[in-house]
Structure formats: C-alpha cells, structure tokens
Amino acid sequence: MVVQEISPKTVRRHPTQAVKAVSIAAVILKMIRNAHLKRVKKAVNKAVVINQANPDSPLIINIS
C-alpha cells in the first residue's frame, strides 16, 4: 500500500488540511486492519466448527 507523504511546507501553509489528511489516513488504515481481522476471526470460527465435527481429520483452511 502506498502512503502519500505530506511535505512540511504544506503543513506550515495549510495546517487544517494536513490534520484532515492525517485523520483520513488513520481512518482508512483502521478500516483495512479491521477488515483483515474479521476475515481471520471468521476463518478461525470455521476451523473450530470443522474440527469439532471431525476431530481426527487434518485441518486445512483457505483464508482468502
């Protein structure tokens, strides 16, 4: 993922825009992190259900 840097010159000239850009970037990163965690949690729950149904079988999970 590419993150655009904000130059110090822009920060000095437009401090409110810089703060807004940083907060937007933080929200986007948080959304990406949460989406990934939800997929992992879903896969773990699926693995637990499969393992409880067939405890002797090998466990193979595709997270994608």
Secondary structure, 3 states (H helix, E strand, C coil): CCCCCCCHHHHHHCHHHHHHHHHHHHHHHHHHHHHHHHHHHHHHHHHHHHHHHCCCCCCCCCCC
